[in-house]
Amino acid sequence: MSRVIATQDGMPGARPRQGDTPRISHWLIAAVWSVPAVLSTFETVTLTRGGPQPMTLWRAFLAEAPGWYAWAALTPAVIYLGRRFPLDRRQGRGWSIFVHALASLGASALVAIINASANTLVRPSRLGFAGSLRGWFLSGLPATTLAYFAVLGVSHALLSTMRLRVRERDAEQLAAQLAEAQLTALRMQLQPHFLFNCLNAIMALVRDQQTERAVAALSTLGEILRTTLATSAAHEVPLCEELVFITRYLELEQVRYADRLRVVVDVPHDLRGAAVPVFLVQPLVENALRHGIMRRREGGTLRIAAARQRELLRLTVEDDGRGLAPDWAERQQNGLGLSNTRGRLARMYGPAAQLLIANGAGRSGGVTATILLPYHEMPESEPAIPGQSVTAR
């Protein structure tokens, strides 16, 4: 029984089986040998039409077809011998040649017996069965030997191609399963990291005896966890769902920081169905809050925007904080959020996706995080974006 695992689209798939042995269909073998059987039948009818004993179509078929269908019956045995005694290996090649030479003689004898039997019944000869058998074997030996080794070579080439395709298929499935496992691991890293941050914020409210705000924060955290569980099997969600998640997260942060945090969401309505990796924006928002806005006593503004650039979706998270620290490049290599985001983008979209971090260009300064990823839409309904503190267009 094959182990069932989740594929990238969330549907279960069978684990690829290594070493699957390809097989040539018996129906294909019969169809291939039917071609010379039919051609020989028509040839016999044509050649005997002007002679003293013209043959009908069915009699010609009974005389010619048995020998060709004998080869159809022998073909699986030839294929088996080709696998058991391959001619392309260095060791034991002499023994393999001997086995196949002996097998070709046996095949020639069997085909001669069948041809002689069929012709003795359909068109008797003065030579009798023994004379007819001797004639069929000796005259047909070169052709039957050639036919044996032709079957051996063609089946070897066909099976080699089929084995290559099986290996390529298994390699693709294993690569997809590895990518699935890596994406799942990256996503699961974010969930406890995010949860601990939320709990720390609520603990701070409890220590300050701000009961009502702590209860409100716990309620918002419950909604966030419900969203997290609902999307636990998905790698992509509509942008509108990601915005709902981010808005609830920011509501939790605004319970903690109150008027010090101002949020603007600037996302055109026609982009709400764009597909984005789940939990993509939250690490960028968290970095903007921790390293930018919250380091200023007066707080600041966080802006989340989206735009379409031809075949790309551009997401930006901007803050008007202090900007990047001089040692930022060294410290960010050890951070979970950005490295996780880069890893997920690379595994999902390859070089088509980018994450860029730079100082803001305007007077407000701060940092701008930009994500570029291939644009495609998901057929999902648009949920409302809660939160009075969020401005959206």
C-alpha positions in Angstrom: 0.0 0.0 0.0 1.5 3.3 -1.0 1.9 6.1 1.5 -0.4 9.1 0.9 1.0 12.6 1.3 -0.2 16.1 0.5 0.7 17.6 -2.9 1.2 21.3 -3.5 -2.4 22.0 -4.4 -3.5 20.4 -1.1 -4.9 17.2 -2.6 -3.5 13.9 -1.5 -1.2 12.1 -3.8 0.5 8.7 -3.9 4.1 8.5 -3.0 6.1 7.8 -6.2 7.3 4.2 -6.3 11.0 3.8 -7.1 12.0 1.1 -9.6 8.6 0.6 -11.2 9.1 -1.9 -14.1 7.6 -0.6 -17.3 5.7 -3.2 -19.4 4.7 -3.3 -23.0 1.0 -3.9 -23.5 0.0 -7.3 -24.9 -2.6 -5.5 -27.0 0.2 -3.3 -28.5 2.2 -6.5 -29.3 -0.8 -8.1 -31.0 -1.6 -4.9 -33.0 2.0 -4.7 -34.2 2.1 -8.3 -35.5 -1.3 -8.0 -37.0 0.1 -5.6 -39.6 2.4 -8.2 -41.4 -0.3 -10.9 -40.9 -2.8 -8.8 -42.8 -0.3 -7.8 -45.5 0.8 -11.4 -46.0 -2.8 -12.4 -46.4 -3.5 -9.9 -49.1 -0.2 -10.8 -50.8 -1.2 -14.5 -50.9 -4.6 -13.7 -52.3 -3.1 -11.5 -55.0 -0.4 -14.0 -56.0 -2.8 -17.0 -56.2 -5.5 -15.2 -58.0 -4.3 -16.1 -61.5 -3.1 -19.6 -60.6 -4.7 -23.0 -60.7 -5.7 -22.9 -57.0 -6.7 -19.3 -56.1 -7.2 -18.8 -52.4 -10.0 -17.0 -50.7 -9.3 -14.3 -48.2 -10.2 -16.4 -45.2 -8.1 -19.4 -46.3 -5.1 -17.1 -47.0 -5.5 -15.6 -43.6 -5.6 -19.1 -42.0 -2.4 -20.0 -43.9 -0.4 -16.8 -43.2 -1.6 -15.4 -39.9 -0.7 -18.2 -37.5 3.1 -17.8 -38.1 2.9 -14.0 -37.4 0.7 -14.4 -34.3 3.2 -17.1 -33.1 5.7 -14.2 -33.0 3.2 -12.2 -31.1 3.0 -15.0 -28.5 6.8 -15.3 -28.4 7.5 -11.5 -28.0 6.9 -11.4 -24.2 9.3 -14.3 -23.8 11.9 -12.5 -26.0 11.5 -9.4 -23.9 11.9 -11.4 -20.7 15.1 -13.0 -22.0 16.3 -9.6 -23.1 15.9 -8.3 -19.5 17.4 -11.5 -17.9 20.3 -11.7 -20.3 21.1 -8.2 -21.6 23.5 -7.9 -24.4 24.8 -4.4 -23.4 26.6 -5.5 -20.3 30.3 -6.3 -20.3 30.4 -9.2 -17.9 28.7 -12.3 -19.1 28.1 -11.0 -22.7 29.3 -14.3 -24.2 26.8 -16.3 -22.2 24.0 -13.9 -23.1 24.8 -14.2 -26.8 24.7 -18.0 -26.5 21.3 -17.9 -24.7 19.8 -15.6 -27.4 21.2 -17.6 -30.2 19.7 -20.8 -28.8 16.4 -19.0 -28.1 16.3 -17.7 -31.7 16.7 -21.3 -33.0 13.9 -22.4 -30.7 11.7 -19.5 -31.9 12.4 -20.4 -35.5 11.5 -24.0 -34.9 8.3 -23.1 -33.2 7.3 -20.7 -36.0 8.1 -23.4 -38.6 6.0 -26.0 -36.8 3.0 -23.6 -36.7 3.4 -22.5 -40.3 3.8 -26.1 -41.5 0.7 -27.2 -39.5 -1.4 -24.4 -40.8 -0.4 -24.9 -44.4 -0.9 -28.7 -44.2 -4.5 -28.1 -43.2 -5.2 -25.2 -45.6 -3.2 -26.1 -48.6 -1.8 -29.7 -48.3 1.5 -30.5 -50.0 2.9 -33.7 -51.5 5.9 -33.4 -49.1 3.7 -34.0 -46.1 4.0 -32.4 -42.7 7.7 -33.4 -42.2 8.8 -32.1 -45.6 6.9 -28.9 -45.1 8.3 -28.4 -41.6 11.9 -28.9 -42.9 11.3 -26.4 -45.8 9.7 -23.8 -43.5 12.6 -24.1 -41.0 15.5 -24.0 -43.4 14.1 -21.4 -45.8 12.8 -19.2 -43.0 15.8 -19.5 -40.6 17.6 -16.2 -41.7 14.3 -14.2 -41.5 13.3 -15.7 -38.2 16.7 -15.1 -36.7 16.6 -11.5 -37.9 13.0 -11.1 -36.5 14.1 -12.5 -33.1 17.0 -10.0 -32.7 14.9 -7.2 -34.2 12.3 -7.8 -31.4 15.1 -7.9 -28.9 16.6 -4.6 -30.0 13.3 -2.7 -30.4 12.0 -3.9 -27.1 15.2 -2.9 -25.4 15.1 0.6 -26.9 11.4 1.0 -26.0 11.8 -0.2 -22.4 14.8 2.0 -21.9 12.8 5.0 -23.0 9.9 3.9 -20.7 12.3 3.5 -17.8 13.8 6.9 -18.4 10.3 8.4 -18.3 9.5 6.6 -15.1 12.7 7.9 -13.5 11.9 11.4 -14.7 8.4 11.2 -13.3 9.6 9.9 -10.0 12.2 12.6 -9.8 9.6 15.3 -10.5 7.2 13.9 -7.9 10.0 13.7 -5.3 11.1 17.2 -6.1 7.5 18.4 -5.7 7.1 16.6 -2.4 10.4 18.0 -1.1 9.3 21.5 -2.0 6.0 20.8 -0.3 7.7 19.6 2.9 10.0 22.6 2.9 7.2 25.1 2.4 5.2 23.4 5.2 8.2 23.7 7.5 8.7 27.3 6.7 5.0 28.1 7.3 5.0 26.2 10.6 8.0 28.3 11.7 6.0 31.5 11.4 3.0 30.4 13.4 4.6 29.8 16.8 6.9 32.8 16.3 3.9 35.0 15.6 1.9 33.5 18.5 4.6 34.1 21.0 4.8 37.8 20.0 1.0 38.2 20.5 1.1 36.5 23.9 4.0 38.8 25.0 1.9 41.8 24.0 -1.1 40.6 26.0 1.1 39.8 29.0 2.3 43.4 28.9 -1.3 44.6 29.1 -2.0 42.2 32.0 1.0 43.4 33.9 -0.2 47.0 33.5 -3.6 45.9 34.8 -5.3 47.1 31.6 -8.0 44.4 31.8 -10.4 45.6 29.1 -7.7 46.0 26.6 -6.2 42.6 27.4 -9.7 41.0 26.9 -10.1 42.8 23.6 -6.6 41.6 22.6 -7.4 38.0 23.5 -10.6 38.2 21.4 -8.6 39.5 18.5 -6.0 36.8 19.0 -8.8 34.2 18.9 -9.9 35.5 15.5 -6.3 35.4 14.3 -5.8 31.8 15.4 -9.1 30.9 13.7 -7.8 32.3 10.5 -4.5 30.6 10.9 -6.1 27.2 11.4 -8.5 27.8 8.5 -5.5 28.3 6.1 -3.2 25.7 7.6 -3.3 23.5 4.4 -3.0 26.3 1.9 0.1 27.9 0.4 -1.7 30.7 -1.4 -4.7 32.8 -0.4 -6.4 35.8 -2.0 -4.9 39.1 -1.2 -8.1 40.2 0.5 -7.8 37.3 3.0 -4.2 38.3 3.7 -5.4 41.8 4.4 -8.0 40.6 6.8 -5.3 38.7 8.7 -2.9 41.7 8.7 -5.7 44.0 9.8 -6.5 41.9 12.8 -2.9 41.6 13.7 -2.6 45.4 13.5 -5.7 45.8 15.7 -3.8 43.7 18.3 -0.8 45.9 18.0 -3.0 49.0 18.3 -4.4 47.8 21.5 -0.8 47.8 22.8 0.5 51.0 21.2 -2.8 53.0 20.9 -2.3 56.3 19.0 1.4 55.7 18.4 0.5 53.5 15.5 -1.3 54.7 12.4 -2.1 52.4 9.5 -3.0 53.0 5.9 -4.0 50.2 3.5 -3.9 51.3 -0.1 -5.0 48.3 -2.3 -7.1 48.8 -5.4 -10.3 46.8 -5.4 -9.5 44.8 -8.5 -6.4 43.4 -6.9 -8.2 41.9 -3.9 -8.4 38.5 -5.7 -4.7 38.3 -6.5 -3.0 35.2 -5.1 -0.3 35.7 -2.5 1.6 33.3 -0.2 -0.3 32.9 3.1 1.3 34.9 6.0 3.4 36.8 3.5 3.0 40.3 4.7 3.0 39.8 8.5 6.7 39.4 8.9 7.3 42.6 7.0 4.7 44.4 9.1 6.3 43.1 12.3 9.8 44.3 11.2 8.4 47.7 10.4 6.8 48.0 13.8 9.7 46.6 15.9 12.6 48.2 14.1 11.0 51.3 12.7 7.9 52.9 14.2 8.0 51.7 17.8 11.6 53.0 18.3 10.2 56.5 18.0 8.5 58.0 21.0 5.8 59.6 18.8 5.3 56.4 16.8 4.6 56.6 13.1 2.6 55.5 10.1 2.6 52.1 8.5 1.4 51.9 4.9 0.6 48.7 3.1 0.0 49.0 -0.7 -0.4 46.8 -3.8 -0.2 47.5 -7.5 0.1 45.5 -10.6 3.0 45.8 -12.9 2.2 43.9 -16.1 2.6 40.3 -15.1 3.8 41.0 -11.6 2.1 41.9 -8.4 3.9 44.5 -6.3 3.4 44.6 -2.6 5.0 47.3 -0.4 5.2 47.8 3.3 6.5 51.2 4.3 7.1 52.9 7.6 8.4 56.4 8.5 10.7 55.2 11.2 14.4 55.6 11.6 15.5 53.7 8.6 18.0 50.8 8.3 20.7 50.5 10.8 24.3 50.5 9.5 24.7 46.8 10.5 21.3 45.8 9.2 22.7 43.6 6.4 24.6 41.5 8.9 21.8 41.2 11.5 19.0 40.4 9.0 20.8 37.2 8.0 19.9 35.8 11.4 16.3 37.0 11.5 13.5 34.5 11.1 10.9 36.7 9.3 12.9 37.9 6.2 14.8 34.7 5.6 11.6 32.7 5.9 9.9 35.0 3.4 12.8 34.8 1.0 12.9 31.0 1.3 9.1 30.6 0.6 9.2 33.0 -2.4 12.2 31.1 -3.9 10.5 27.7 -3.5 7.1 28.8 -4.8 8.1 31.1 -7.7 11.8 30.7 -8.2 13.7 33.7 -9.7 10.3 35.3 -10.8 9.8 36.6 -7.2 11.9 39.1 -5.2 12.0 40.7 -1.8 13.7 44.1 -1.7 14.5 46.1 1.5 15.6 49.7 1.2 15.5 53.0 3.0 12.6 55.2 2.1 13.1 57.8 -0.6 10.8 60.6 0.8 11.2 63.1 3.6 9.6 60.8 6.1 12.5 58.4 5.7 11.8 55.0 7.1 12.1 51.7 5.3 10.3 50.3 2.3 10.0 46.5 1.9 8.9 45.5 -1.6 7.7 42.1 -2.8 7.4 41.2 -6.5 5.8 38.0 -7.5 4.0 36.6 -10.5 0.4 37.8 -10.8 -2.5 35.4 -10.9 -5.9 35.4 -9.3 -7.8 33.0 -7.1 -11.5 32.6 -7.4 -12.4 33.6 -3.9 -15.0 35.9 -2.5 -13.8 39.1 -0.9 -14.2 39.4 2.9 -14.7 42.8 4.5 -11.6 44.4 6.0 -12.4 45.1 9.7 -10.9 47.8 11.8 -11.7 51.5 12.1 -8.0 52.4 12.2 -7.3 51.2 8.7 -7.8 53.4 5.7 -8.4 51.6 2.4 -9.4 52.7 -1.1 
